[in-house]
Structure formats: structure tokens, C-alpha cells
Amino acid sequence: MDFRQIISAVISLGLISLIIRLFLKRKIRTAKLIRWWRLISDKFHDHQLFQIPEFNDNFQENNLFRRVYVYLNSLESLEDSDFTSLFSGENPNDIVLTINANQTVVDTFLGARLRWRCCVSGEVRSFTLEIRKRDKRRVLRSYLQHIHAISDEIDRVKHEIRLFTATSSGRRWRSVPFTHPATMETIAMDTEVKSRIKIDIETFLKSKQYYHRLGRVWRRSYLLYGPSGTGKSSFAAALAKSLSYDIYDLDLFKVSSDGDLKLLLLQTTPKSVILMEDFDKFIAGKSQKTSPENISGVINFMDGVVNSCCNERVMIFTMMSKDDIDPTILRPGRVDVHIHFPMCDFNKFKNLATNYLGLKDHKLFPQVEEIFSSGATLSPAEVGELLIVNRNSPSRAIKSVISALQTTSTSSTVLTGGECSCKGTPSPRNGISSGRVSVDGLSEGGGIGLKDGAKEFRKLYGLLRRKSNLSKSQSFDLGTT
């Protein structure tokens, strides 16, 4: 290639670059001209403004606000606004655009131009719709129906369960995606009890018309009680996921007054689980301030007029024990289903071994069963942690459980004066807790040996097991206490 050809190629590239730059500038100028023309033309038209607040005067969520929020975040014009918020999606490679505070988004519908603005004042949010008056009668109703249809389709295709917690003021909710991994299949629970829970919740979901015909609020409430680490919170999470319901985690200790409690309850949405943990401690704290017979805030919260606004909701109360709770608080109608979560027994251990280690059987299982039969026990959370730590060696994992059970068995057995007092006696298969069992007169005179005590205790356990099988329904009582 000679010098002339090189010069010609450079000139050609320069001309092509100049043409592209001029074209891009023209395109940018054209876009700016169109925007200016629209701004000027808007000045010659009358507009009407419509405000859509997040909450109504009763502090209940405005469902239209949520639908508009979902719809606007799906618009391609969101990318053309002056500024917007970027978030990572469920996939790290996904980037999600979200409407920002005080941001304006333009939409078109049936030839009409509509402007949306997101307004934020403190904790209160609202959308403002600006539409030409001449277009209002023609497109407004159809446009709102269009928003409903699009938002419903987005919710159907990609429903995201969210976890709501109260703000620092204790009067509003904030939410994050709910990603708890628990499912009803992975929950370590007696198979029969789990099956009856599934049937109960499925029946509830199909009973809207039946409840309304009876004049009752269409909701279901569950009491989960048992020692710490027995899976109550995981069960609540698994139930919410199985229903695809949002979950409202209501920390009763952070609510300053009964009025704030009512406001928070009114702001919950249909198809949600309302979780109240440590309900027994909350009631005990209330009882110290007022008489047990006059805990009006708690009673109104459970079945008063405010609660009548809680259609299509599942309420879950958790507590360590219900022995010291006034029976009127937990009566049918306020709490429909009582579910006991006992300490780990052999059947629950096998369930955990299957979930954590993939084991259906093992040569050490008979030894584990014998130790459980002797009265030793651990919480499911403690057993699960031992299995996780030793998951690479199933034998070592089971041996660690055996060692921990032997330690608790030795520490919980009192060998004095002819009395064997054991904490945490094994629960029968139906989930009925035996509580604390004291056995007098196992031997005459002095103390008894551990081996003989275990033999006598196994006899007692067999008797308790036979008796408990006659009253299985007490562990999962639908509608009665």
C-alpha cells in the first residue's frame, strides 16, 4: 500500500466518524426538541392531578398504591427518566430498576400521555398521576383497569414472598424478600400431626364462603408451644412458604401501646401470616401492669372489632408453655389449633438424620433408640447442629449425638433417697409432652443404681406410651383446648 492509499483510508475513516457524530448529535438534538415541544404543549392544556396514598385514613394499605408501584417498575420508560435506583435481582447478573423518591415517569395509553411522580414525606409515600383533562374521561378508567391487569399478571408470574417488620417508630411496616429455606417437607415433625395440619390449612383456604355465611372472620390461628429449639419459628416460616403468604413478624415488646398494636394489625394485607413469638412473656408483662382478667389490648387484638378486619390471614402465636396462661385468652375462637413441639425423640431423630445426612437406617440407630428410651433428650436444634458439623461422616455424626444424649442423661438423673426425678421424659409419637415425671419408691432405702433406674424408667415409659396412644387427639386439637 503506497502513501496515497494510506492518506485516502485515513480521510475515509475521518469522514465516516464525522458523519456518525453528526447523526448522533442530530438524534440527541431531536430527542431534546421533542421533549421541549412536549413541555411547551403541556403548558397550553389543562391537567388534573390524582393522588394515590400508600395508606388510607384508617392506616390500612391502599391496594391501588401497590399495584401502581408494581406497574411503574415494569415500564420501559423507567430507563428514560432522569434518575432511578438500581438493585441486584435474585440472580447476581440481574439488575433491577426501581422507581425512586420524587422521580417522574412518563407513560402513554390510547394516545394519551400520563405522568407519574413518586412523592415521599417522612414515612408516608404516595403517587401523583397527572393527566390532561380532555383525556380523563376517555382513558382514565380503562387505564386503571390496565394497571390492575398488568400488576396481577406480574404477581402471578413472579410472586415474591416478603418479610415485614415494624419500623423504629412502631407504627409502620418495612419489608425485605423472605428467603427462609424451611419447607413443610423438611420440618422435623410427627408425620400424622403434619398431615393433619396440611388438611386443616387446605380446608381453611377453601372455606371463604362458609365463614362469611356463618358471620365469622375468615382467618385461622395456631398456637405453637414447646421448649426453645424445637422448631416453632421454622414451622411458621415453612407454613408461610407453603401458602405463598407474606409474613408479618410482630415483635410485641417493641409496640408501645395498644393503639399502635391496632394500627400495625390494620396495615397487614390479605394472604399473610401474622407471627407473634414469645406470646407468654408478653402476656406475663401485661399481667404485671394490669389484672389478668383485664388485658383488653390482647383480647381485642385476638378477637375484637379490630381483628374483624383480618380476613384471609393466618395468625401464629408461639410460647414456651401455656400452663400459666389464662385459659380464656387461648379459648376456641381466639386460638383455633394448639400444636405442641416436644423435645427430640427417636422418631424425630430419624427424620433429622434423613434430612441432614440422607440416612434411612444405620447400625447405630438401635443404640440411639435405647438412649432415647432411657429418658435422655435433646432439642431438635441441638441434634441438627451436631449432624451439620459432622455431615461428612454419618457414623461420627450419630456418635456425637449419642455422646451428647449420654451427657444429658447423666446430668438430668437425680439419684437420691429412693426418688428418680427426670427432666424431659421422652415424648410419645403423637407429640404429647410428659413434662417432668417424679417416680417414688423405685427401691427401698438408699439410692438406686443408674442401670436399675433406667430399667425401671423404661417400664414407666412403656406404660405412659400405651396410655398416651389412647388420647392422641390431644396433641393436635382442632378447635378445642
C-alpha positions in Angstrom: 0.0 0.0 0.0 1.5 3.3 -1.1 1.4 6.7 0.7 -1.6 7.9 -1.3 -3.7 4.9 -0.4 -2.9 5.4 3.3 -3.9 9.0 3.2 -7.1 8.1 1.4 -8.0 5.5 4.0 -7.4 7.9 6.9 -9.6 10.5 5.2 -12.4 8.0 4.6 -12.3 6.9 8.2 -12.4 10.5 9.3 -15.4 11.3 7.1 -17.3 8.2 8.4 -16.6 9.2 12.0 -17.8 12.7 11.4 -21.0 11.5 9.8 -21.7 9.2 12.7 -21.0 12.0 15.2 -23.3 14.4 13.3 -26.0 11.7 13.1 -25.8 11.0 16.9 -25.9 14.7 17.7 -28.9 15.1 15.4 -30.6 12.3 17.2 -29.8 13.8 20.6 -31.0 17.2 19.4 -34.1 15.6 18.0 -34.9 14.0 21.4 -34.3 17.2 23.2 -36.6 19.1 20.7 -39.3 16.5 21.2 -39.0 16.9 25.0 -39.1 20.7 24.8 -42.1 20.6 22.4 -44.0 18.3 24.8 -43.2 20.6 27.8 -44.4 23.7 25.8 -47.5 22.0 24.5 -48.4 20.8 28.1 -48.5 24.5 29.1 -51.5 25.0 26.7 -53.5 22.2 28.2 -55.4 21.9 31.5 -54.3 19.0 33.6 -55.9 17.2 36.5 -53.9 15.6 39.4 -54.8 12.4 41.2 -53.1 11.3 44.4 -52.8 7.7 45.4 -51.5 7.4 49.0 -49.9 4.3 50.4 -52.4 4.1 53.3 -56.0 5.3 53.8 -57.3 7.3 56.8 -57.6 4.1 58.8 -53.9 3.3 58.2 -54.8 0.3 56.0 -52.7 -0.3 52.9 -54.1 1.1 49.7 -54.0 -1.8 47.3 -54.0 0.5 44.3 -50.7 2.0 45.5 -49.1 -1.4 45.5 -50.4 -2.2 42.0 -49.2 1.2 40.6 -45.8 0.5 42.2 -45.5 -2.9 40.5 -46.8 -1.5 37.2 -44.4 1.5 37.1 -41.4 -0.6 37.9 -42.2 -2.7 34.8 -42.3 0.2 32.3 -39.5 0.6 29.7 -39.8 4.4 30.1 -38.4 4.0 33.6 -35.0 3.7 31.9 -35.5 7.1 30.2 -36.2 9.0 33.4 -33.6 11.5 34.7 -32.6 9.2 37.6 -33.6 5.8 39.0 -32.4 3.3 41.6 -30.5 0.1 40.6 -30.7 -3.1 42.6 -29.4 -6.6 42.1 -32.0 -9.2 41.5 -32.2 -12.8 42.7 -29.6 -13.7 40.1 -26.4 -11.7 40.7 -26.3 -10.9 37.0 -29.8 -9.4 37.0 -30.1 -5.6 37.5 -33.5 -4.3 38.6 -34.6 -0.8 38.0 -36.9 0.7 40.8 -38.7 4.0 40.9 -37.1 6.4 43.2 -38.4 9.0 45.6 -39.6 12.2 43.8 -38.9 10.6 40.4 -41.2 11.3 37.4 -42.1 8.5 34.9 -44.0 9.1 31.7 -46.4 6.6 30.3 -48.7 6.5 27.2 -52.0 4.8 26.9 -54.5 5.0 24.0 -52.7 8.1 22.6 -52.8 9.9 25.9 -49.7 11.0 27.8 -49.7 10.4 31.5 -47.1 11.5 34.1 -46.4 9.7 37.3 -44.5 11.1 40.3 -43.4 9.3 43.4 -43.7 11.5 46.5 -42.2 10.7 49.9 -42.8 12.7 53.0 -41.2 11.1 56.1 -42.5 7.6 56.3 -45.6 8.4 54.1 -45.4 7.6 50.3 -47.8 8.4 47.5 -48.1 8.5 43.7 -49.4 11.5 41.8 -50.9 11.0 38.4 -51.0 14.0 36.0 -53.4 13.6 33.0 -54.9 16.1 30.6 -58.5 16.9 31.4 -59.6 16.3 27.8 -58.2 12.7 28.1 -59.5 12.0 31.5 -63.0 10.8 30.6 -61.7 8.8 27.6 -58.8 6.8 29.1 -58.7 7.1 33.0 -61.0 4.2 33.9 -59.5 1.9 31.1 -56.0 2.9 32.2 -56.6 1.9 35.8 -58.0 -1.4 34.7 -54.9 -1.8 32.5 -52.7 -1.3 35.6 -54.7 -3.8 37.6 -54.4 -6.4 34.8 -50.6 -5.9 34.3 -49.8 -5.9 38.0 -51.8 -9.1 38.6 -50.0 -10.8 35.8 -46.6 -9.8 37.2 -47.6 -11.0 40.6 -48.8 -14.3 39.1 -45.6 -14.9 37.1 -43.2 -13.8 39.8 -44.6 -13.8 43.3 -42.1 -12.7 45.9 -42.9 -13.6 49.5 -41.8 -10.7 51.8 -41.0 -10.5 55.5 -42.4 -7.4 57.2 -41.1 -6.0 60.5 -42.2 -2.9 62.3 -40.2 0.4 61.9 -38.4 2.0 64.8 -41.5 4.2 65.4 -43.6 1.0 65.9 -46.4 2.4 63.7 -45.4 1.3 60.2 -44.0 -1.8 58.4 -40.9 -2.2 56.3 -40.2 -5.3 54.2 -37.5 -7.4 52.7 -37.6 -10.5 50.5 -38.4 -13.6 52.6 -35.8 -16.3 51.7 -36.1 -18.7 54.6 -35.2 -22.3 53.3 -37.6 -24.2 55.5 -40.4 -26.2 53.9 -43.2 -28.4 55.3 -41.2 -31.4 54.0 -38.0 -30.6 55.8 -39.7 -29.8 59.2 -38.9 -32.5 61.7 -42.4 -33.3 63.0 -44.6 -36.3 63.6 -45.9 -37.4 60.2 -49.5 -37.8 61.4 -49.5 -34.3 63.1 -48.0 -32.8 59.9 -50.6 -34.4 57.8 -53.5 -33.2 59.9 -52.1 -29.6 59.8 -52.0 -29.7 56.0 -55.6 -30.9 55.9 -56.6 -28.2 58.3 -55.0 -25.4 56.3 -56.3 -26.7 53.0 -59.8 -26.8 54.4 -59.4 -23.2 55.7 -58.3 -22.0 52.2 -61.5 -23.4 50.6 -63.9 -22.0 53.3 -64.2 -18.3 52.5 -67.9 -18.5 51.6 -68.6 -20.8 54.6 -67.0 -18.5 57.1 -68.9 -15.5 55.6 -72.2 -17.4 55.7 -71.6 -18.0 59.5 -70.7 -14.3 60.0 -67.2 -15.2 61.1 -63.9 -13.6 60.2 -62.1 -15.8 57.6 -58.9 -16.4 59.4 -57.2 -19.3 61.2 -55.0 -19.1 64.4 -52.4 -21.5 65.6 -50.7 -21.8 69.0 -47.2 -23.4 68.8 -45.8 -24.2 72.3 -42.8 -26.1 73.5 -39.2 -25.6 74.6 -36.7 -23.4 72.8 -35.1 -25.0 69.7 -38.0 -27.4 68.9 -38.8 -25.8 65.5 -41.7 -23.4 66.2 -40.2 -20.5 64.2 -39.1 -22.8 61.3 -42.7 -24.2 61.2 -44.1 -20.7 60.9 -41.7 -19.9 58.0 -42.5 -23.2 56.3 -46.2 -22.6 56.6 -45.9 -19.1 55.1 -43.9 -20.5 52.2 -46.3 -23.4 51.5 -49.2 -20.8 51.3 -47.1 -18.2 49.4 -48.2 -15.7 52.1 -46.3 -12.7 53.2 -45.2 -12.9 56.8 -45.5 -10.1 59.4 -43.1 -10.7 62.3 -44.8 -8.7 65.0 -42.4 -8.0 68.0 -44.9 -7.3 70.7 -42.3 -6.0 73.1 -41.5 -3.1 70.7 -45.1 -1.9 70.4 -45.5 0.9 72.9 -49.3 1.0 73.2 -52.5 -0.9 72.3 -53.3 1.8 69.8 -50.1 1.2 67.9 -50.8 -2.5 68.0 -54.1 -1.9 66.4 -52.6 0.3 63.7 -50.0 -2.3 62.8 -52.7 -5.0 62.6 -54.8 -2.9 60.3 -51.9 -2.4 57.9 -51.4 -6.1 57.3 -52.6 -7.4 54.0 -54.8 -10.3 53.0 -53.0 -13.6 52.2 -50.5 -13.1 55.0 -49.2 -14.8 58.2 -49.0 -12.7 61.3 -46.4 -14.2 63.6 -46.2 -13.3 67.3 -43.4 -15.0 69.1 -42.9 -15.3 72.9 -46.6 -14.6 73.5 -46.5 -16.0 77.0 -43.8 -13.5 78.0 -45.8 -10.7 76.5 -48.9 -11.7 78.5 -46.8 -12.0 81.7 -45.5 -8.5 81.2 -49.1 -7.2 80.6 -50.3 -9.0 83.7 -47.7 -7.2 85.9 -49.2 -3.9 84.8 -52.9 -4.9 84.9 -55.1 -7.6 86.3 -55.1 -10.9 84.2 -58.8 -10.5 83.7 -58.5 -7.1 82.1 -55.8 -7.4 79.4 -58.1 -5.6 76.9 -55.4 -4.9 74.4 -54.6 -8.6 74.0 -58.2 -9.7 73.8 -59.1 -7.1 71.2 -56.0 -8.0 69.3 -57.1 -11.6 69.1 -60.9 -11.4 68.5 -62.1 -7.9 68.9 -63.5 -5.4 66.4 -60.0 -4.7 65.0 -59.4 -8.3 64.4 -62.6 -8.4 62.2 -60.5 -6.5 59.5 -58.1 -9.5 59.3 -59.8 -11.6 56.7 -57.7 -14.2 54.8 -55.0 -14.3 57.3 -53.2 -16.9 59.4 -52.2 -15.9 62.9 -49.4 -17.8 64.7 -48.6 -17.4 68.4 -45.6 -19.1 69.9 -44.7 -19.7 73.6 -42.7 -21.9 75.8 -45.6 -23.2 77.9 -49.3 -22.5 78.2 -49.7 -23.8 81.7 -49.6 -20.3 83.3 -51.8 -18.6 80.7 -55.4 -17.6 81.5 -57.5 -20.2 79.6 -59.9 -17.5 78.4 -57.1 -16.0 76.3 -56.5 -19.3 74.5 -60.1 -20.3 74.1 -61.5 -21.6 70.8 -62.3 -18.6 68.5 -59.2 -16.8 69.7 -56.8 -19.7 69.1 -58.2 -22.5 66.9 -55.4 -25.1 66.9 -52.9 -25.9 69.6 -49.7 -27.7 68.4 -47.1 -29.0 70.9 -43.5 -29.0 69.8 -41.7 -31.5 72.1 -38.0 -32.3 72.6 -36.4 -34.7 70.2 -37.3 -38.4 70.4 -36.1 -41.3 68.3 -38.7 -40.9 65.5 -37.9 -37.2 65.2 -34.1 -38.1 65.2 -34.6 -40.4 62.3 -36.4 -37.7 60.4 -33.5 -35.3 61.1 -31.0 -38.0 60.0 -32.8 -38.4 56.7 -32.9 -34.6 56.1 -29.3 -33.8 57.2 -27.4 -37.0 56.3 -29.6 -38.8 53.8 -29.8 -41.8 56.1 -32.8 -44.1 56.2 -31.1 -46.5 58.6 -27.8 -47.1 60.3 -26.2 -49.7 62.5 -26.0 -47.2 65.4 -29.8 -46.4 65.3 -30.7 -49.2 67.9 -28.2 -47.6 70.3 -29.7 -44.2 69.8 -33.2 -45.5 70.3 -32.2 -47.2 73.6 -30.7 -44.0 74.9 -33.8 -42.0 74.0 -35.9 -44.7 75.7 -33.8 -44.3 78.9 -35.1 -40.7 79.2 -32.2 -38.7 77.6 -33.2 -36.0 75.2 -32.0 -33.0 73.2 -33.8 -30.3 71.3 -34.1 -30.8 67.5 -32.0 -27.7 67.0 -29.2 -29.3 69.1 -29.4 -32.6 67.2 -29.5 -30.7 63.9 -26.3 -28.7 64.8 -24.4 -31.9 65.7 -25.5 -33.5 62.4 -24.4 -30.4 60.4 -21.0 -30.2 62.0 -20.3 -33.9 61.3 -22.2 -34.2 58.0 -19.1 -35.6 56.1 -19.1 -38.7 58.3 -22.6 -40.1 59.2 -21.1 -42.5 61.8 -19.2 -39.7 63.5 -22.4 -37.6 63.4 -24.5 -40.3 65.1 -21.8 -41.0 67.7 -21.7 -37.3 68.5 -25.5 -37.4 69.1 -25.1 -40.5 71.3 -22.4 -38.8 73.3 -24.5 -35.7 73.8 -27.5 -37.8 74.8 -25.4 -39.7 77.4 -24.2 -36.5 78.9 -27.7 -35.1 79.3 -29.0 -38.4 80.6 -26.3 -38.4 83.3 -26.8 -34.8 84.3 -30.6 -34.9 84.4 -30.9 -38.0 86.6 -31.1 -37.4 90.4 -30.1 -40.4 92.4 -31.2 -39.6 96.0 -33.4 -41.1 98.7 -35.4 -43.6 96.6 -36.7 -40.9 94.1 -35.8 -40.7 90.4 -36.7 -37.3 89.0 -36.0 -36.9 85.3 -36.4 -33.8 83.2 -37.5 -34.1 79.6 -39.1 -37.6 79.5 -39.4 -38.9 76.0 -42.5 -37.8 74.2 -44.8 -40.4 72.7 -45.1 -40.4 68.9 -48.3 -38.3 68.9 -46.4 -35.3 70.3 -47.8 -35.2 73.8 -45.3 -33.9 76.2 -45.0 -35.8 79.5 -43.3 -32.8 81.2 -41.5 -33.6 84.5 -42.0 -37.0 85.9 -41.2 -37.9 89.5 -41.3 -41.6 90.5 -41.2 -42.5 94.2 -40.3 -45.9 95.7 -38.3 -47.4 92.9 -36.1 -49.0 95.6 -36.3 -49.3 99.3 -33.9 -47.4 101.4 -30.9 -45.8 99.8 -30.1 -44.6 96.3 -30.6 -46.6 93.2 -28.0 -47.5 90.5 -28.2 -45.8 87.1 -28.6 -49.1 85.3 -31.5 -50.3 87.5 -33.1 -46.8 87.4 -33.0 -46.8 83.6 -34.7 -50.3 83.6 -37.5 -49.1 85.8 -37.8 -45.9 83.9 -38.3 -47.9 80.6 -41.1 -49.8 82.2 -42.7 -46.5 83.2 -42.2 -45.1 79.7 -43.9 -48.2 78.2 -46.9 -47.5 80.5 -47.0 -43.8 79.5 -46.8 -44.7 75.9 -49.7 -47.1 76.0 -51.8 -44.6 77.8 -50.9 -41.7 75.6 -51.9 -43.7 72.4 -55.5 -43.7 73.8 -55.5 -39.9 73.7 -53.6 -39.0 70.6 -56.1 -36.3 69.6 -55.0 -34.1 72.5 -51.7 -33.2 70.8 -53.4 -31.6 67.8 -56.7 -30.3 68.9 -58.7 -28.6 66.2 -60.9 -26.0 67.8 -60.8 -27.1 71.4 -58.3 -26.7 74.2 
